[in-house]
Amino acid sequence: MNRPAQRLDERFFAYRGGSLCAEAVPFDELARRFGTPSYVYSGAAMDDAYAAIDAALETTPHLVAYAVKANGNLSILRRLGRAGCGMDIVSGGELARVLAAGVPAARILFSGVGKTDTELRAALRAGVRSIHVESAPELDALEGVAHELGARAPVALRVNPNVDSETHPYIATGLHDNKFGLELPIARSLLPRILASPHLSLVGLGCHVGSQCRSPAPIEDAVAITASFAAECARAGARLRLLDAGGGWPIRYGDEVERIHPPADFGQAIRRGVERGGAAGLNLEIAVEPGRALVGDAGVLLTRVLYVKEQAGKRFVVVDAAMTELIRPALYQAYHAVLPVTEPDPRAGRAPADLVGPVCETADFLALARPLPPLRRGDLLAIRGAGAYGASMASNYNGRPRAPEVMVDANLMQLIRARETIEDTWRGEMSSSVSIP
Ligand code: LLP
């Protein structure tokens, strides 16, 4: 646990004059205006991440479809949408968000293992680019809904390539014993019926092997398998347009020992995979669905020290943020770099501390045995890598209102989500009873 922090990207969050800043705005100022805990995003970091991912695929027709689940804030969706980004959604709620943010339906891919008929209907009505089918019964449901609407559903089959993404088991999705995708023989068996249906049109194939992939190799392998199946589908008469290589492009959280591959390596691996699979001649549009690589490193969770206590020879730093704002450490033992907002004096040294929140769970920690400088009540800390799967996985557990989200652009601060009030947290909790006859 006591691993040395690797060098983080300092272009968007860096110390200036002894104070940590988001672009040109010191975090002390952000804390004064918006309180703590709060999420702070750098707009330039998101723009930069999008540009790098887009550039990684520039030699191929492509669609970067942001995995909305990473952070569905409307302002972020609007920002990425205006830059030309598409969206990978997994629910009717995300569909509505993306449409509300003004993203054209033709840039929306609908993934997910359990879509309801209502969600399928909404997606067809909106005119999304493709609906990624993950099981035979889902194909039945989609066909039924398309029939009812007199439509032809654009189907992409999500293949489960049985490739190990070598990541945390909870975020690995490409192995046969995961719930995701279709094993190749099953996908193959669906082909004739899709091709024969007046309500289905096979427009693409997809795969996604997992998140925070340390190496592009598993993605290349998965793409090669999917591409080879694409060639097979084309031979069977399918007019495929799209090959979706999924997300999983990594970011640096601060404990990585090995090099984190840049987007260009992933772009290359995907192109190699298409060639290896023998699908280069199909001129398929390549879609990718990165979530964290677009927004993860653009966000910080800003928190204030409430208490410092020593117990059993350990130093506990109790802060006002918790697993309710960032569940990744509790759920995946994830490491997030912690930076004091006031630049520490190197002479003061560092000693291990557990950074814990106020929630009544032993798993409510943000960092364990982390070498941190001396801290006292009132000090501010910035937890890096909180732009993805921070706010989007937040909860009201322990009666905690959700934290605000602030977007910084140079010296401009924009509140893009207000802090919840206590009343917000119980909205909808009315008593109305019905009895069965
Ligand atoms: N596409 C599909 C089909 C996915 O299931 C996911 C993530 C993504 C794209 C985006 O993955 P990314 O590029 O962000 O790694 N809550 C976890 C991550 C779960 C992701 C589930 N699916 C975390 O905090 O690490």
Residues whose N, C-alpha, C, O or C-beta is under 5 A from the ligand:
A	BS01	LLP	A67 A70 S111 I171 H208 G210 S211 Q212 G246 G247 G248 W249 E289 P290 G291 R292 A293 R328 Y389
